[in-house]
Amino acid sequence: MNERGESYPAIPPNGKPNEGPTFTPAKNDPVDTERQIDVALVPNGHEHAVGDSHSGRASALTGSLPLGPDESEREDRGTGRTVLAEWALWGKQPSDPEYSVLRCSTGPFRRGDFHDIITRYASGRQESLPQYTVCWIPGENGHEGYLAVAIHELADPDPRRSGGRVRAARGREIEYTRLFCVSYSEMAQNQVSCTELVESVREYQLPVGPASALPIELLDTEPPSFSNSVNSLAQNVATFLLTTRPVRVLGAVEVSAEDRLRFIEQVMSLLPYGLRASMSASTWASATAMNLKLRLFFTSAERDDGGITVTWGQPKRYNLSAPEHTTLRHYVNWLERGGAVAGPELASMTDPVRFDPDEIRQMVATLPRDQPVKDTFEQLSDGLRRGELPVVRAAVKRLRLRGNRPISLEEQNQYRREIKRLGLFNDYPWMAQRIAQDVYQALLRLAFGPTLSYADFREIVALVGGPPHRRLAAEMLRIKFKSYLPWLLTYKSVPDLTDQEVLESLHNQNVSADEPITEFCRLTRSVHLEDRPDGYDFAFLYLSTYSPDLGAELVARGYLTQTLEQVFPRDRKAQRERIKDMLMVVYGRQLTKEQSADLLNQPEIERTAAFEEAVRELAARRGHRKQLLAPGLRVREPFERAARKQVTLHAGTVVIGIAIIVGLTAFILLIQLIQNLHG
């Protein structure tokens, strides 16, 4: 539904395209028994009874070629560009019962190749003549790909302009096809349109006997001038072609073949030039012709071929919101935003593209110029899910370009929503490290800017659905942080880093010993509850590692009792153990009664329940050895290793003693045994 509440129709259900990769002769229409004309089946039409209305209308009323320009006019219209065309003439001699290749050039195509090309793109019985077919020839048999135009016509009644062809035999007109094939590289290099090529070869009559390729001077042509409705229909058709399904146009019987050809060119101009390398179209195809190999054609009735039908002059705005139409939606958005610039940009995209869903998706992703960021996000998501590296690279390139311009907070919030919706921060195992780096860096810059705050870290956790995975965390660490806490939490997301490595990394940044704990105490209430223990323990560990006078720091901070109450609001034991560790740093393993009383009466200390319990426990101790720091901190490991070593030494001493006693006992028994034997 659009902004005015209009409901758009959906694209018709999917169907299979008819175009295949191999040459196969097409079947033709059944004989028109109503007219009782005994005609020979031909790939692109039928013989016509002389004087039959089938011979055409308007400029084709007599079936002859329209009069072309004289030489002076041709010179005036010359563009200075020339292409080389292989050629063939299809038809029949008066004495032959069947249609065949009558003449052809002696280049890379043999007579049989021309036969396969013409029969492959056969379009059945023609409604009128002349008609035009545009087609492609894949690169095989040692030659490169070609584009071709076919002119379906009757021979000119004037023998001087008929090229040695007979117009009729036995009372029936013969339909001829002149085929001109130009290499794709020449067509792309010279930016030749199908209307330009047809107009340039229209007056070329094909020589009799063996001949080489013809040099064709390209003529300038006027751009088509259609109504707004026809132009909009051309955009509809261009979009539908990207589904890879054939498109047929109804309701254009009264439109001249030349205007239909111009419409085909208008459609093709709305697509990258590279798609011409696999495009086939015709100004007319019979509604009953079988096995059509055409992607776009005009006809008189619906066909059961899985294609899409449009009606001349009746464009529609289709609903492209469904996920399967994402590529089409992106293309339409790009086209509508491009305006007058879109045409030249599409013409510059000359790399050959097949009508294949994967190639179409990659082609849309690599369209030049900017497009809506939302579309780029969706293309990136599609590429990540499918493992399509070209799509991913193209999307990243666009995102980088967008990141070079100012981004508002509203836009950042929109980008974050898209990242979450599409799962763009997920870890995709197929991505190489370099690609992952490019993807996450581009997304982070767009959604969060050049620095990360603690709030940004929490937002990333929400987008990911948990702590950032290793590769995302690695890219976050390449960005500046506004405070130590998000930096620390990001670092701790990398599983194989030790506390010592994290400590050294922060210390190497010239962060003072008390800076992390000061910042943490100031921001404790704004820190997410699950992040507080890690944040506090690391800040205390950093302070205890690098402070020149730890005891004085702890006394000045009132043993951090209030902060601990906020860090562990429902865990008094965790508070108590950490307070006891701090008291032991200042007073040693136990407190005297005077020290206990003094601590409990100091006004600068917040007397929490955990603090009072810690004081009482240390006052009641009698030489009990206690570990220095709170549980869970890796810095305690040296103390634990020392304790284990001491226990090991004690155990070793006992074992050695027992061994000595056992040895002496055995020695005494042995002496006694010897004495008894001698006695």
C-alpha positions in Angstrom: 0.0 0.0 0.0 1.4 3.4 -0.9 1.3 6.7 0.9 -2.2 7.5 -0.4 -3.5 4.1 0.8 -3.6 2.6 -2.7 -3.2 -1.1 -2.8 -0.5 -2.3 -5.3 -1.0 -5.6 -7.1 1.5 -8.4 -6.4 3.8 -9.7 -9.1 2.2 -12.8 -10.7 3.3 -16.2 -9.4 6.7 -17.4 -10.4 7.3 -19.4 -13.5 10.2 -20.9 -15.4 12.0 -18.8 -18.1 11.9 -20.4 -21.5 15.4 -19.4 -22.5 17.9 -22.2 -22.4 21.6 -22.4 -23.0 21.6 -24.5 -26.2 20.5 -24.1 -29.7 17.3 -26.0 -30.5 15.0 -25.3 -33.5 11.7 -23.9 -32.5 8.4 -25.4 -33.5 6.1 -23.2 -35.6 2.5 -22.3 -35.7 0.0 -24.8 -37.2 -1.1 -24.1 -40.7 -3.9 -21.5 -41.0 -6.6 -23.9 -42.3 -9.2 -21.1 -42.2 -7.3 -19.3 -45.0 -6.5 -22.6 -46.7 -3.0 -21.6 -47.7 -0.6 -24.4 -48.3 2.4 -22.9 -46.6 5.8 -24.3 -45.7 6.7 -24.1 -42.1 9.5 -21.6 -41.5 11.2 -20.7 -38.2 10.1 -17.1 -38.2 6.9 -17.1 -40.0 5.1 -18.5 -43.0 4.8 -17.9 -46.7 2.0 -15.4 -47.4 -0.5 -15.4 -50.2 0.2 -12.5 -52.6 -2.1 -9.6 -51.7 -3.0 -11.0 -48.3 -3.5 -8.5 -45.6 -0.8 -10.3 -43.6 1.7 -8.4 -45.7 1.6 -5.5 -43.3 0.3 -2.1 -42.5 1.6 1.5 -42.6 5.2 1.5 -43.9 4.9 -2.2 -44.6 1.7 -2.2 -46.6 3.4 -3.6 -49.7 5.8 -5.7 -47.7 8.7 -3.7 -49.1 11.5 -2.1 -47.1 10.8 1.5 -46.2 12.8 3.9 -48.4 16.1 4.6 -46.8 18.1 7.8 -46.8 20.2 8.7 -49.8 24.0 8.8 -49.5 24.1 12.5 -48.5 21.6 11.9 -45.7 23.6 8.8 -44.6 26.7 10.9 -44.4 24.9 13.5 -42.4 23.7 10.8 -39.9 27.1 9.1 -39.7 28.7 8.8 -36.3 32.2 7.9 -37.4 31.9 4.5 -35.7 32.1 1.2 -37.6 31.5 -2.3 -36.6 32.1 -5.6 -38.4 29.0 -7.8 -39.0 28.8 -11.5 -39.8 25.6 -12.0 -41.8 23.2 -14.6 -43.2 20.1 -14.6 -45.4 17.3 -16.9 -44.6 14.6 -17.8 -47.1 14.0 -20.1 -50.0 14.4 -20.3 -53.7 11.3 -20.7 -55.9 12.2 -24.2 -56.6 12.9 -25.2 -53.0 10.1 -26.6 -50.8 11.9 -25.8 -47.5 13.4 -22.6 -46.0 17.2 -22.6 -45.3 20.2 -20.4 -45.1 20.6 -19.0 -48.7 23.8 -17.0 -48.2 26.1 -16.3 -45.4 29.5 -14.7 -44.6 32.6 -16.9 -44.3 33.7 -15.8 -40.9 33.6 -17.8 -37.6 30.0 -19.0 -38.2 29.3 -21.8 -40.6 26.1 -22.3 -42.5 24.9 -24.7 -39.8 25.6 -22.2 -37.0 23.5 -19.6 -38.8 20.7 -22.2 -39.2 20.7 -22.9 -35.4 20.7 -19.2 -34.5 17.8 -18.3 -36.8 15.7 -21.4 -35.8 16.5 -20.9 -32.1 14.9 -17.5 -31.9 12.0 -18.3 -34.2 8.9 -16.4 -33.2 6.2 -18.2 -35.3 3.7 -16.6 -37.7 4.2 -12.9 -38.1 1.2 -10.6 -37.8 2.7 -8.2 -40.3 6.1 -7.4 -41.9 8.7 -6.2 -41.4 9.4 -7.3 -37.8 12.6 -7.3 -35.8 14.3 -9.7 -33.4 17.2 -8.9 -31.1 19.2 -11.9 -29.8 22.5 -13.1 -28.4 24.9 -15.8 -29.4 27.0 -17.3 -26.6 30.7 -17.6 -27.0 31.6 -21.1 -28.0 33.3 -23.1 -30.7 36.3 -20.8 -30.5 34.5 -17.5 -31.0 33.5 -14.8 -28.6 29.9 -13.9 -27.8 27.9 -12.0 -30.3 24.8 -9.8 -30.4 22.5 -10.0 -33.4 19.5 -8.3 -35.1 17.2 -10.1 -37.5 15.0 -8.2 -40.0 12.0 -10.3 -41.0 10.7 -8.9 -44.3 9.5 -9.4 -47.9 11.8 -8.7 -50.8 11.4 -5.3 -52.3 9.3 -5.3 -55.5 12.0 -3.1 -57.1 14.6 -5.6 -58.4 17.3 -2.9 -57.9 16.7 -3.0 -54.2 15.7 -6.7 -53.7 19.3 -7.9 -53.4 18.6 -10.7 -56.0 15.7 -12.1 -54.0 12.4 -13.3 -55.4 9.4 -11.7 -53.8 6.9 -14.5 -54.5 6.8 -18.1 -55.8 3.7 -19.9 -57.1 1.5 -17.1 -55.9 2.8 -16.9 -52.4 5.2 -14.3 -50.9 8.4 -15.5 -49.3 9.4 -14.2 -45.9 13.1 -13.5 -45.7 15.3 -12.9 -42.7 18.5 -10.9 -42.8 20.7 -11.6 -39.8 23.5 -9.4 -38.7 25.9 -10.5 -35.9 28.4 -8.2 -34.2 30.8 -9.3 -31.5 29.7 -8.2 -28.1 33.0 -6.5 -27.4 32.5 -4.2 -30.4 28.9 -3.5 -29.5 29.9 -2.6 -25.9 32.9 -0.6 -26.9 30.8 1.5 -29.3 27.7 1.5 -27.0 25.5 0.4 -29.9 21.8 0.2 -29.3 19.5 -2.3 -31.1 17.6 0.5 -32.8 20.9 2.0 -34.0 22.1 -1.3 -35.4 18.8 -2.0 -37.2 18.8 1.5 -38.7 22.4 1.1 -39.8 21.9 -2.2 -41.6 18.5 -1.6 -43.0 19.7 -0.7 -46.5 22.5 -3.3 -46.6 21.6 -5.9 -49.2 23.5 -9.1 -48.8 25.9 -10.2 -51.5 25.5 -13.3 -53.6 28.2 -15.9 -53.3 31.0 -16.2 -50.6 31.8 -13.0 -48.9 33.5 -11.8 -45.7 32.0 -9.8 -42.9 30.4 -6.4 -43.7 31.8 -3.2 -42.2 28.7 -1.4 -40.9 28.9 2.4 -40.5 26.7 3.2 -37.5 24.1 5.9 -38.0 22.8 8.4 -35.5 19.2 7.7 -34.4 16.7 9.8 -32.6 15.9 8.8 -29.1 12.4 7.4 -28.6 9.7 9.8 -27.7 7.0 7.9 -25.7 4.2 9.1 -23.4 4.7 9.0 -19.7 2.6 5.9 -19.4 4.7 4.0 -22.0 7.9 5.1 -20.2 6.6 3.9 -16.9 5.6 0.6 -18.6 9.2 0.3 -19.8 10.4 0.6 -16.2 7.9 -2.1 -15.2 9.2 -4.4 -17.9 12.8 -3.8 -17.0 12.1 -4.7 -13.4 10.2 -7.8 -14.4 13.1 -9.0 -16.6 15.2 -9.1 -13.4 13.0 -12.0 -12.2 14.5 -14.0 -15.1 11.0 -14.8 -16.3 9.8 -13.9 -19.9 7.7 -10.8 -20.3 5.0 -10.4 -23.0 3.3 -7.2 -24.1 -0.3 -7.2 -25.1 -2.5 -4.6 -26.7 0.1 -3.2 -29.1 -1.3 -4.6 -32.4 -1.8 -1.1 -33.7 1.7 0.0 -32.7 4.2 -0.1 -35.6 7.1 -2.6 -35.5 9.5 0.3 -35.4 7.9 1.7 -32.3 7.9 -1.7 -30.7 11.6 -2.0 -31.4 12.1 1.5 -29.9 10.3 0.3 -26.8 12.5 -2.8 -26.5 15.5 -0.4 -26.7 13.9 1.8 -24.0 13.6 -1.2 -21.7 17.1 -2.3 -22.4 18.4 1.2 -21.7 17.0 0.9 -18.2 19.2 -2.2 -17.5 23.0 -2.5 -17.4 24.5 -2.8 -20.9 26.0 -6.1 -19.8 22.6 -7.8 -19.8 22.4 -7.4 -23.5 24.9 -10.2 -23.7 22.1 -12.6 -22.8 19.0 -10.7 -24.0 16.5 -11.8 -26.6 13.4 -9.9 -27.7 11.1 -9.6 -30.7 8.6 -7.0 -32.0 6.2 -9.9 -32.6 5.7 -13.5 -31.6 2.8 -15.7 -32.4 0.5 -16.5 -29.5 0.6 -20.2 -30.5 4.3 -20.5 -31.3 5.9 -23.3 -29.3 9.2 -23.2 -27.3 9.9 -19.5 -27.6 13.4 -18.5 -26.6 12.5 -14.9 -26.1 12.7 -12.9 -22.9 10.6 -10.0 -24.1 8.1 -10.0 -26.9 4.9 -8.5 -28.2 2.0 -10.9 -28.9 -1.8 -10.9 -29.2 -2.8 -13.3 -26.4 -1.8 -14.8 -23.0 0.6 -17.8 -23.0 0.9 -20.6 -20.6 4.7 -20.3 -20.2 5.2 -19.0 -16.7 5.9 -15.5 -17.9 4.6 -12.1 -16.9 2.0 -10.2 -18.9 1.8 -6.4 -19.3 -0.5 -4.3 -21.4 0.7 -1.5 -23.7 0.2 1.9 -22.2 -1.0 0.6 -18.8 1.8 0.6 -16.3 1.2 -0.4 -12.7 3.0 0.2 -9.4 3.6 -3.3 -8.1 4.0 -4.4 -4.5 7.6 -5.3 -4.0 7.6 -5.5 -0.2 7.9 -9.3 -0.1 11.3 -10.7 0.8 11.6 -12.5 -2.5 11.4 -9.2 -4.3 14.2 -7.5 -2.3 16.5 -7.3 -5.4 13.7 -5.8 -7.5 12.9 -3.2 -4.8 16.5 -2.2 -4.5 16.8 -1.8 -8.3 13.6 0.3 -8.6 14.8 2.5 -5.7 18.1 3.0 -7.4 16.5 3.8 -10.7 14.1 6.3 -9.3 16.8 8.1 -7.3 19.1 8.2 -10.3 16.9 10.3 -12.6 18.7 11.5 -15.7 22.1 10.2 -14.4 20.9 6.5 -14.3 21.0 6.0 -18.1 24.7 6.8 -18.7 25.7 4.9 -15.6 23.8 1.8 -16.8 25.4 2.1 -20.2 28.8 2.1 -18.6 28.2 -1.3 -17.0 29.4 -3.4 -19.9 30.6 -6.6 -18.2 28.4 -9.4 -19.5 25.7 -10.5 -17.1 23.4 -13.6 -17.5 19.8 -13.6 -16.6 20.5 -15.8 -13.5 19.2 -14.9 -10.0 22.7 -15.0 -8.4 24.2 -12.8 -11.1 21.3 -10.4 -11.1 21.6 -10.0 -7.3 25.3 -9.3 -7.6 24.7 -6.9 -10.5 22.1 -4.9 -8.5 24.5 -4.8 -5.5 27.3 -3.3 -7.6 25.2 -0.6 -9.3 27.2 2.7 -9.5 26.4 5.7 -7.4 24.7 5.8 -4.0 21.5 4.1 -3.0 19.3 4.1 0.1 21.4 2.8 3.0 18.5 0.4 4.0 18.9 -1.2 0.6 22.6 -1.6 1.0 22.1 -3.2 4.4 19.7 -5.7 2.9 22.1 -6.5 0.1 24.9 -7.0 2.7 22.7 -9.3 4.7 21.8 -11.3 1.6 25.4 -11.6 0.6 26.5 -12.6 4.1 23.8 -15.3 4.3 24.6 -16.7 0.8 28.4 -16.3 1.1 28.5 -14.1 -2.0 31.8 -12.2 -1.7 31.2 -9.7 -4.6 27.9 -8.6 -3.1 29.4 -8.2 0.3 32.3 -6.1 -1.0 30.0 -3.9 -3.1 27.8 -3.3 0.0 30.8 -2.5 2.2 32.1 0.0 -0.4 28.8 1.8 -0.4 28.6 1.9 3.4 32.1 3.3 3.6 31.1 6.1 1.2 28.1 6.9 3.3 30.3 6.9 6.4 32.4 9.7 5.0 29.5 12.1 5.3 27.9 13.5 8.5 25.4 11.2 10.1 22.7 12.4 12.5 21.7 10.6 15.7 18.4 9.8 14.1 20.2 8.1 11.2 22.5 6.2 13.6 19.4 4.9 15.4 17.9 3.8 12.1 21.1 2.0 11.1 21.2 0.2 14.5 17.6 -1.0 14.0 18.6 -2.4 10.6 21.7 -4.1 11.9 19.6 -5.8 14.6 16.8 -6.7 12.1 19.2 -8.2 9.6 21.6 -9.8 12.1 24.6 -8.0 10.5 26.7 -8.2 13.6 26.5 -12.0 13.6 29.6 -14.1 13.0 29.6 -15.7 9.5 32.2 -18.5 9.5 32.8 -18.3 5.8 34.2 -14.8 6.0 38.0 -14.4 5.9 39.4 -12.2 8.6 40.0 -9.4 6.2 36.4 -9.4 5.0 35.1 -9.6 8.5 37.3 -6.6 9.4 35.9 -4.6 6.5 32.3 -5.5 7.3 32.3 -4.8 11.0 34.4 -1.6 10.7 31.9 -0.2 8.2 28.9 -1.0 10.3 30.4 0.3 13.5 31.4 3.6 11.9 27.9 4.1 10.5 26.0 3.1 13.6 28.2 4.4 16.4 30.7 6.8 15.0 34.5 7.2 15.7 34.3 6.5 19.5 32.4 4.0 21.7 30.9 4.8 25.0 29.6 2.4 27.6 26.1 3.0 26.4 27.3 2.1 22.9 28.7 -1.2 24.3 25.4 -2.1 25.8 23.7 -1.3 22.6 26.0 -3.6 20.7 25.3 -6.3 23.3 21.6 -5.8 22.6 22.1 -6.0 18.8 24.2 -9.2 19.1 22.0 -10.8 21.7 25.0 -11.2 24.1 28.6 -10.3 24.5 30.3 -9.4 21.2 32.0 -12.4 19.5 35.7 -12.5 19.1 35.9 -11.0 15.6 33.4 -8.2 16.3 35.2 -7.5 19.6 38.5 -7.3 17.7 37.1 -4.6 15.4 35.6 -2.7 18.3 39.0 -2.5 19.9 40.3 -0.7 16.8 38.0 2.2 17.7 38.6 4.7 20.4 36.7 4.3 23.6 35.3 7.2 25.7 36.2 5.5 29.0 38.0 2.4 30.3 34.8 0.4 31.1 33.5 -0.4 27.5 37.2 -1.0 26.5 37.6 -3.5 29.4 34.3 -5.3 28.7 35.2 -5.5 25.0 38.6 -6.9 25.9 37.1 -9.5 28.2 34.9 -10.7 25.3 38.1 -12.1 23.7 38.3 -15.5 25.5 42.0 -16.3 25.4 43.3 -13.0 26.9 44.5 -13.1 30.5 44.0 -10.4 33.1 47.7 -9.7 33.0 47.6 -9.0 29.3 44.6 -6.7 29.8 46.4 -4.9 32.6 49.5 -4.4 30.5 47.5 -3.2 27.5 45.8 -0.5 29.6 49.0 0.5 31.4 50.8 0.9 28.0 48.2 3.5 27.2 49.6 5.6 30.1 46.5 5.3 32.2 47.2 6.2 35.8 46.7 3.6 38.6 43.6 5.3 40.1 41.9 6.4 36.9 39.8 3.3 36.3 38.6 3.0 39.9 37.8 6.7 40.1 35.7 6.5 36.9 34.0 3.3 38.0 32.9 4.8 41.4 31.5 7.8 39.6 29.5 5.8 37.1 28.5 2.8 39.2 24.8 3.5 39.3 24.7 3.9 35.5 26.5 0.6 34.8 24.4 -2.4 33.9 24.2 -4.7 37.0 25.7 -7.7 35.2 28.8 -5.6 34.2 29.5 -4.2 37.6 31.5 -7.1 39.2 33.9 -7.3 36.2 34.2 -3.6 36.1 34.9 -3.2 39.8 37.3 -6.1 40.1 39.4 -5.1 37.2 39.6 -1.4 38.4 40.7 -2.6 41.9 43.2 -5.0 40.3 44.7 -2.2 38.2 44.9 0.0 41.3 46.5 -2.7 43.4 49.0 -3.5 40.6 50.2 -0.1 39.8 49.5 2.1 42.8 52.7 3.2 44.6 50.8 3.4 48.0 47.8 1.1 47.9 47.0 1.4 51.6 46.7 5.1 51.4 44.5 4.9 48.4 42.1 2.5 50.2 41.9 4.6 53.3 41.3 7.7 51.3 38.4 5.9 49.5 36.8 4.6 52.7 37.5 1.0 51.6 35.0 1.5 48.7 32.2 0.2 50.9 29.4 2.2 49.3 30.6 1.2 45.8 30.7 -2.4 46.8 27.2 -2.2 48.0 26.1 -1.0 44.6 28.2 -3.6 42.8 26.9 -6.6 44.8 23.5 -5.3 46.0 22.3 -8.9 46.8 25.6 -10.5 47.8 26.8 -9.4 51.2 29.5 -12.1 51.3 31.1 -10.8 48.1 31.2 -7.3 49.7 32.6 -8.6 53.0 35.4 -10.6 51.5 36.6 -7.7 49.3 36.5 -5.3 52.3 38.5 -7.8 54.4 41.1 -8.0 51.7 41.5 -4.2 51.7 41.7 -4.1 55.5 44.4 -6.7 55.5 46.4 -4.5 53.1 46.4 -1.7 55.7 46.4 -3.6 59.0 47.7 -7.0 58.4 46.0 -10.4 59.1 44.1 -9.3 62.2 42.7 -6.2 63.9 43.2 -5.2 67.5 40.3 -4.0 69.6 41.5 -0.4 69.3 41.8 -0.7 65.5 38.3 -2.2 65.3 36.8 0.6 67.4 38.6 3.2 65.4 37.4 1.8 62.1 33.8 1.6 63.2 33.9 5.2 64.4 35.5 6.9 61.4 32.9 9.3 59.9 34.4 9.2 56.4 33.7 5.5 56.1 30.3 4.4 55.0 29.4 1.8 57.6 27.6 -0.8 55.6 26.6 -4.2 57.1 29.3 -5.9 55.1 31.9 -3.5 56.4 30.9 -4.1 60.1 31.0 -7.9 59.5 34.5 -7.7 57.9 35.8 -5.7 60.9 34.4 -8.1 63.4 35.8 -11.2 61.6 39.3 -9.7 61.4 39.2 -8.7 65.1 38.3 -12.2 66.1 41.1 -13.9 64.1 44.1 -15.4 65.9 47.0 -15.7 63.4 44.7 -17.1 60.7 46.4 -16.7 57.4 44.1 -15.1 54.8 44.6 -14.6 51.0 45.2 -10.9 50.1 42.6 -10.2 47.5 39.0 -11.1 46.7 38.0 -14.4 45.1 37.9 -14.5 41.3 40.8 -12.2 40.6 43.6 -13.9 38.7 46.2 -11.7 40.4 45.8 -14.1 43.5 47.3 -16.9 41.5 50.9 -16.2 42.7 49.6 -16.4 46.3 47.8 -19.7 45.6 50.9 -21.1 43.9 53.0 -20.2 46.9 50.5 -21.9 49.2 50.4 -25.0 47.1 54.3 -25.0 47.0 54.4 -24.8 50.8 51.9 -27.6 51.2 54.0 -29.6 48.7 57.2 -29.0 50.7 55.5 -30.1 54.0 54.2 -33.3 52.3 57.7 -34.0 50.8 59.3 -33.7 54.2 56.9 -36.2 55.8 57.5 -38.7 53.0 61.3 -38.4 53.3 61.1 -38.9 57.1 59.0 -42.0 56.7 61.4 -43.3 54.1 64.3 -42.8 56.5 62.6 -44.6 59.4 61.6 -47.5 57.1 65.1 -47.8 55.8 66.7 -47.8 59.3 64.2 -50.4 60.5 65.0 -52.6 57.6 68.8 -52.1 58.2 68.4 -53.1 61.9 66.4 -56.2 61.0 69.0 -57.2 58.4 71.8 -57.0 61.0 69.8 -59.1 63.4 69.2 -61.7 60.7 72.9 -62.0 59.9 73.8 -62.3 63.6 71.3 -65.1 64.0 72.7 -66.9 61.0 76.3 -66.8 62.4 75.2 -67.6 65.9 
